[in-house]
Amino acid sequence: MSDTDFEMQVLSYLQRIDRHLFALAEEKLVGQRSRLESRYLTTEARQRMWGLMDGRRTLTEIGRAAGVTTEAVRQFVNELATADQPVVELASIGHTRVPRRLI
C-alpha cells in the first residue's frame, strides 16, 4: 500500500468520524435548545435578553435594548451561567465582562 492510499483511507475514516460527531452534537444541541426554551425563555423579555447576549453588549446595554433593568439582566445571566448545563459564559472585553450565548 502506497503512502497516498494510506492517507486516503485515513482521510475517509476521519470524514466518517466527523459526520458521526456532527450528528451527535446536533442531537444534543436540539435537546439543549428545547430545554432552554421551556425552562428559561419563558417570557418575551427573557427571549429579548437572550437574543442580545452576543458577547459584545454589556448588561446595561442589554437591559436598555430589552426594556428591563440591568439587575434583571444580571440575574438572568447568572441563572443561565450556573445552570446544570450552562448556556451562557461571561467573556471579557477589556475590563468589562459581557454575556455570550454558548448555543
ChimeraX commands (.cxc) that place a marker at each C-alpha (Angstrom):
marker #1 position 0.00,0.00,0.00 radius 0.5
marker #1 position 1.41,3.36,-1.00 radius 0.5
marker #1 position 1.57,6.38,1.26 radius 0.5
marker #1 position -1.10,8.07,-0.84 radius 0.5
marker #1 position -3.50,5.12,-0.49 radius 0.5
marker #1 position -2.95,5.06,3.26 radius 0.5
marker #1 position -3.53,8.81,3.52 radius 0.5
marker #1 position -6.75,8.49,1.52 radius 0.5
marker #1 position -8.00,5.72,3.82 radius 0.5
marker #1 position -7.19,7.80,6.89 radius 0.5
marker #1 position -8.94,10.83,5.37 radius 0.5
marker #1 position -12.02,8.75,4.56 radius 0.5
marker #1 position -12.11,7.38,8.11 radius 0.5
marker #1 position -11.75,10.86,9.61 radius 0.5
marker #1 position -14.57,12.16,7.42 radius 0.5
marker #1 position -16.86,9.39,8.68 radius 0.5
marker #1 position -15.93,10.23,12.27 radius 0.5
marker #1 position -16.65,13.90,11.56 radius 0.5
marker #1 position -20.11,13.09,10.20 radius 0.5
marker #1 position -20.93,10.96,13.24 radius 0.5
marker #1 position -19.72,13.61,15.68 radius 0.5
marker #1 position -21.73,16.27,13.87 radius 0.5
marker #1 position -24.88,14.14,14.10 radius 0.5
marker #1 position -24.32,13.53,17.82 radius 0.5
marker #1 position -23.63,17.20,18.52 radius 0.5
marker #1 position -26.67,18.31,16.53 radius 0.5
marker #1 position -28.89,15.95,18.54 radius 0.5
marker #1 position -27.51,17.34,21.79 radius 0.5
marker #1 position -27.91,20.96,20.66 radius 0.5
marker #1 position -31.54,20.40,19.70 radius 0.5
marker #1 position -32.19,18.95,23.16 radius 0.5
marker #1 position -30.39,21.82,24.86 radius 0.5
marker #1 position -32.29,24.40,22.83 radius 0.5
marker #1 position -35.59,22.73,23.71 radius 0.5
marker #1 position -34.72,22.69,27.44 radius 0.5
marker #1 position -33.55,26.30,27.23 radius 0.5
marker #1 position -36.82,27.44,25.72 radius 0.5
marker #1 position -39.02,25.53,28.17 radius 0.5
marker #1 position -37.02,26.38,31.31 radius 0.5
marker #1 position -35.56,29.83,30.75 radius 0.5
marker #1 position -37.01,31.63,27.73 radius 0.5
marker #1 position -40.44,31.80,29.33 radius 0.5
marker #1 position -41.22,35.48,28.76 radius 0.5
marker #1 position -40.80,37.92,25.89 radius 0.5
marker #1 position -38.31,39.94,27.98 radius 0.5
marker #1 position -36.16,36.87,28.57 radius 0.5
marker #1 position -36.29,35.98,24.89 radius 0.5
marker #1 position -35.16,39.52,24.00 radius 0.5
marker #1 position -32.34,39.40,26.55 radius 0.5
marker #1 position -31.21,36.01,25.23 radius 0.5
marker #1 position -31.12,37.31,21.68 radius 0.5
marker #1 position -28.89,40.21,22.74 radius 0.5
marker #1 position -26.26,38.09,24.53 radius 0.5
marker #1 position -23.75,38.15,21.70 radius 0.5
marker #1 position -20.53,38.68,23.64 radius 0.5
marker #1 position -20.35,42.37,22.69 radius 0.5
marker #1 position -23.06,44.07,24.73 radius 0.5
marker #1 position -22.80,44.93,28.42 radius 0.5
marker #1 position -25.54,44.06,30.90 radius 0.5
marker #1 position -26.65,47.69,30.85 radius 0.5
marker #1 position -26.85,47.76,27.04 radius 0.5
marker #1 position -28.84,44.52,27.01 radius 0.5
marker #1 position -31.19,45.90,29.64 radius 0.5
marker #1 position -31.84,49.10,27.70 radius 0.5
marker #1 position -32.43,47.25,24.44 radius 0.5
marker #1 position -34.66,44.62,26.07 radius 0.5
marker #1 position -36.60,47.12,28.16 radius 0.5
marker #1 position -35.57,45.66,31.53 radius 0.5
marker #1 position -33.28,46.70,34.36 radius 0.5
marker #1 position -29.58,45.89,34.48 radius 0.5
marker #1 position -30.29,43.88,37.63 radius 0.5
marker #1 position -32.86,41.75,35.77 radius 0.5
marker #1 position -30.25,41.03,33.09 radius 0.5
marker #1 position -27.61,40.21,35.72 radius 0.5
marker #1 position -29.93,37.75,37.46 radius 0.5
marker #1 position -30.93,36.11,34.19 radius 0.5
marker #1 position -27.30,35.80,33.04 radius 0.5
marker #1 position -26.35,34.31,36.41 radius 0.5
marker #1 position -29.20,31.80,36.13 radius 0.5
marker #1 position -28.08,30.75,32.63 radius 0.5
marker #1 position -24.37,30.63,33.53 radius 0.5
marker #1 position -24.87,28.49,36.64 radius 0.5
marker #1 position -27.43,26.06,35.21 radius 0.5
marker #1 position -26.70,22.32,35.20 radius 0.5
marker #1 position -25.69,22.76,31.57 radius 0.5
marker #1 position -24.57,26.39,31.27 radius 0.5
marker #1 position -25.74,28.10,28.09 radius 0.5
marker #1 position -24.04,31.47,28.69 radius 0.5
marker #1 position -20.50,32.42,29.56 radius 0.5
marker #1 position -19.05,35.75,30.58 radius 0.5
marker #1 position -16.47,36.90,28.06 radius 0.5
marker #1 position -14.07,39.76,28.65 radius 0.5
marker #1 position -13.77,42.89,26.56 radius 0.5
marker #1 position -11.03,44.85,28.24 radius 0.5
marker #1 position -12.09,45.09,31.88 radius 0.5
marker #1 position -15.76,44.56,31.07 radius 0.5
marker #1 position -17.42,41.16,31.24 radius 0.5
marker #1 position -20.17,40.55,28.71 radius 0.5
marker #1 position -22.53,37.57,28.35 radius 0.5
marker #1 position -22.17,35.32,25.29 radius 0.5
marker #1 position -24.50,32.51,24.27 radius 0.5
marker #1 position -22.93,29.05,24.05 radius 0.5
marker #1 position -25.71,27.53,21.94 radius 0.5
marker link #1:1,2 radius 0.2
marker link #1:2,3 radius 0.2
marker link #1:3,4 radius 0.2
marker link #1:4,5 radius 0.2
marker link #1:5,6 radius 0.2
marker link #1:6,7 radius 0.2
marker link #1:7,8 radius 0.2
marker link #1:8,9 radius 0.2
marker link #1:9,10 radius 0.2
marker link #1:10,11 radius 0.2
marker link #1:11,12 radius 0.2
marker link #1:12,13 radius 0.2
marker link #1:13,14 radius 0.2
marker link #1:14,15 radius 0.2
marker link #1:15,16 radius 0.2
marker link #1:16,17 radius 0.2
marker link #1:17,18 radius 0.2
marker link #1:18,19 radius 0.2
marker link #1:19,20 radius 0.2
marker link #1:20,21 radius 0.2
marker link #1:21,22 radius 0.2
marker link #1:22,23 radius 0.2
marker link #1:23,24 radius 0.2
marker link #1:24,25 radius 0.2
marker link #1:25,26 radius 0.2
marker link #1:26,27 radius 0.2
marker link #1:27,28 radius 0.2
marker link #1:28,29 radius 0.2
marker link #1:29,30 radius 0.2
marker link #1:30,31 radius 0.2
marker link #1:31,32 radius 0.2
marker link #1:32,33 radius 0.2
marker link #1:33,34 radius 0.2
marker link #1:34,35 radius 0.2
marker link #1:35,36 radius 0.2
marker link #1:36,37 radius 0.2
marker link #1:37,38 radius 0.2
marker link #1:38,39 radius 0.2
marker link #1:39,40 radius 0.2
marker link #1:40,41 radius 0.2
marker link #1:41,42 radius 0.2
marker link #1:42,43 radius 0.2
marker link #1:43,44 radius 0.2
marker link #1:44,45 radius 0.2
marker link #1:45,46 radius 0.2
marker link #1:46,47 radius 0.2
marker link #1:47,48 radius 0.2
marker link #1:48,49 radius 0.2
marker link #1:49,50 radius 0.2
marker link #1:50,51 radius 0.2
marker link #1:51,52 radius 0.2
marker link #1:52,53 radius 0.2
marker link #1:53,54 radius 0.2
marker link #1:54,55 radius 0.2
marker link #1:55,56 radius 0.2
marker link #1:56,57 radius 0.2
marker link #1:57,58 radius 0.2
marker link #1:58,59 radius 0.2
marker link #1:59,60 radius 0.2
marker link #1:60,61 radius 0.2
marker link #1:61,62 radius 0.2
marker link #1:62,63 radius 0.2
marker link #1:63,64 radius 0.2
marker link #1:64,65 radius 0.2
marker link #1:65,66 radius 0.2
marker link #1:66,67 radius 0.2
marker link #1:67,68 radius 0.2
marker link #1:68,69 radius 0.2
marker link #1:69,70 radius 0.2
marker link #1:70,71 radius 0.2
marker link #1:71,72 radius 0.2
marker link #1:72,73 radius 0.2
marker link #1:73,74 radius 0.2
marker link #1:74,75 radius 0.2
marker link #1:75,76 radius 0.2
marker link #1:76,77 radius 0.2
marker link #1:77,78 radius 0.2
marker link #1:78,79 radius 0.2
marker link #1:79,80 radius 0.2
marker link #1:80,81 radius 0.2
marker link #1:81,82 radius 0.2
marker link #1:82,83 radius 0.2
marker link #1:83,84 radius 0.2
marker link #1:84,85 radius 0.2
marker link #1:85,86 radius 0.2
marker link #1:86,87 radius 0.2
marker link #1:87,88 radius 0.2
marker link #1:88,89 radius 0.2
marker link #1:89,90 radius 0.2
marker link #1:90,91 radius 0.2
marker link #1:91,92 radius 0.2
marker link #1:92,93 radius 0.2
marker link #1:93,94 radius 0.2
marker link #1:94,95 radius 0.2
marker link #1:95,96 radius 0.2
marker link #1:96,97 radius 0.2
marker link #1:97,98 radius 0.2
marker link #1:98,99 radius 0.2
marker link #1:99,100 radius 0.2
marker link #1:100,101 radius 0.2
marker link #1:101,102 radius 0.2
marker link #1:102,103 radius 0.2
view
